[in-house]
Amino acid sequence: MVWIKRLSLLVVGLIALLAVLLISVVLFVNPNNFKDELKAVALDKANVNLRLDGDIQWSFFPWLGLELEDIGVALGSDAEILQFDRAEFGLAIMPLFERKIQVDKVNLVNLKASLNKDANGQGNWQLELPEKNGSTVTKQTVTATAAAVVSDTESSSSTPVIPNLQLAELRIENAQVIYRDEQADQLINATLDVRLNDVQWDKAWPMAMDIAFTQSDLQGNSPIKANATLNANLSVFPEREYLSLDALVLSGSLESDLLPASPLEGKLSAIKVDVDLPQENLLIEGLTLSALDMNLDARIQAYQMLSEPEFLAVLSLGEFNPREVMERLNITLPDMSDNTALTKIQANISLEGNMKTITAQPISLVMDDTKIEANAVLGLSPLRWDVRIAGADLNLDRYLPTPVESKEGDAEVASNDKTTTEALEEGDLFPVELIRGLNGHVGVLFENLIVKNLKIDKIEFDSTQSNGLVKVSPLKASLYEGNVASTVSLDVRGNTPLINVVPSIDGVQIQPLLVDFMDMDNISGATFLNGELSTKGNQVDDLMASLQGDLLVDIRNGALEGTSLTKSVCTGVTTLRGEAMDDSKFGENTPFETMRFPAHIVDGQVSTPGLTINSVGLQVTGNGVVSLTESSLDYQANVSFPGSALDDACQVDEDVANLTFPILCKGLFSADPAGLCRPDFKGFTGVFSDQAKAKLKVKADAEKARLKAEFDAKKEAEEERLKEKLKSKLKDLF
């Protein structure tokens, strides 16, 4: 890249030519006498209309100075594209003989530029030269000619000598640029001041710029206003084609009705910015961006920027309060159950990449009490990612709305709950189109996690996403003194999302889990579960209604909390007998050693044939249906107390104690467990009726046996008597 050398040669040539012209003009002519000739030449040769209303003044030794006033430039018949009130230029004579360009000052005052692009995309700055020798010199022809000249220049001088340039001062005062783009319906108005001092090659010189910027549509609607101030030390090394900026400070403000808050103020600073053009390298050190009480520090390196870009970046976001930032931006905070949540964020990230791959490693994030470390690799062609996240101490419930507890008779709360439920039912759970576009891998390891009041000691999973198919395998979690190991898949490639789950639960304490997750404590014990589930749909009701599968459940050393099957049996017994019962002598729960049952699920209806509960002095079998769609159950438990006298509070004989009594459990999950199960009095009557019939049969059989025994004894005695009588007669005969 040699554009700096070319630009330098062009500037030197123009300045030298201007110096010669100025010397000639100063010595021999009064330039004011040739204004008309200058205008004619510009119009004839370049189709440029010059307006020279002010005087042209000069000075000679030791500085060759030129001052122009009230000048306008127009291309062809268009309106003036460029105007300025005064232009001043001072050039030292003697250094020119040593191939040095020493400029005292360059000063442009009240420069005005009017740039317009019509609806066809044609700009008023695009020059069309007048016809010459029967041909029109178009813009393309000029460009090609310029390229040929540059090529010739390169071939004739492979190592051009760049003259030494010294500029005491460059000042552009109150420059105004107006840009109208009818094609894009855009209007830009910018006012700027530029100051450069002590400009020399290979040395740093101070520069400062102030700019006021306004952008809107052509009618001036929805304007965006910006003000900025730039200060820096600039160094240019022409031989090396190297640029350097030191102590860069850019501060400004942005104002618009389109912004959430206006004005927004910010500051950008950098210790050093280096640009190596031949190597296509960029280095930015000590970069700091400050806005809204947030501070971002960075160090950036880029290589081969124009051919095969590669970059390295280290970013550090200082601690800030997101709540305060959102409030300043007039952004409504989401409803959160914890007012101290989202009050601290701090992050660090290291990036490197090219046009094919971007790697972020490591990523460190602190959010309130949560610490997260992550690594990510992003492939750009095709788009694919590999993300691994590890974290600890995250309570998601802090960032979720506070659950609304409905109260009996509170119509407003009930209405709100209904509205919320309907909204959830109408909304899709899975963003199908988004999931179909996913393609990558995500691995997560988290410790001490709380979700919906569910306390998870540790969770770990690997997830792959591929064009609508999401697989989670394995999913491992440690919670409530047990472990979970499952596989999950979500398939949205078809019209309806499909979900498959293969759960495995080992020793999880079911009661605290249900209490935390569902506020339900109907059962306790260590739970073991295996099976397979599937469902489809994109709403909660559809997922529940289409749930299919089979589970094998084993709960050990637990209890039916809030339900005393012994009490239910005794209630039935004493009620049928018309006796009173002392409820205080019964326990509130039904402890058991094991509860086992297979669960067969069809369309959200769970049947559990073969349920058995075993305990000391207690045996229960049962069957029924649990409806997930209605959150209810309709169940019958058959309770027997082999070898037990039931309870001191329920005095019955041994025969009754060995009977099997039916207990009905029916109602909603939210109902009071104590009232959920009750005796089946009809069944109890049948049990006692069968017992009575059995007793009557036993008594009848005993009486029948007694009568038969008496009859047989009499018959046997009569037969003996007859035998003796016959013997006596025979004896008398002989």
VENFEN-V631637 format. One line per field, one symbol per residue. ss: DSSP state (2 for helix, 1 for strand, 0 for the rest). Layout:
BEGIN
ss: ???
END
This chain:
BEGIN
ss: 00222222222222222222222222220022222222222222220111110001111000111111111111100001111111111111022222011111111110011111100000100000000100100022222222222222222200000001111111111111111110000111111111111111000111111111111100000001111111111111100001111111111111110000000111111111111100001111111111100111111111100000011111111111022222220000000000000000111111111100111111111110011111111111001111111111111222200000000000222222222222222200000222220011111111111110011111111111110011111111111001111111111000000111110111111222222222000011111111111111000222222001111111111111000022222222222220000022200001111111111111001110001111100111111111100001111111110000001001000222200111111111000022221110222222222222222222222222222222222222222222222222222220
END
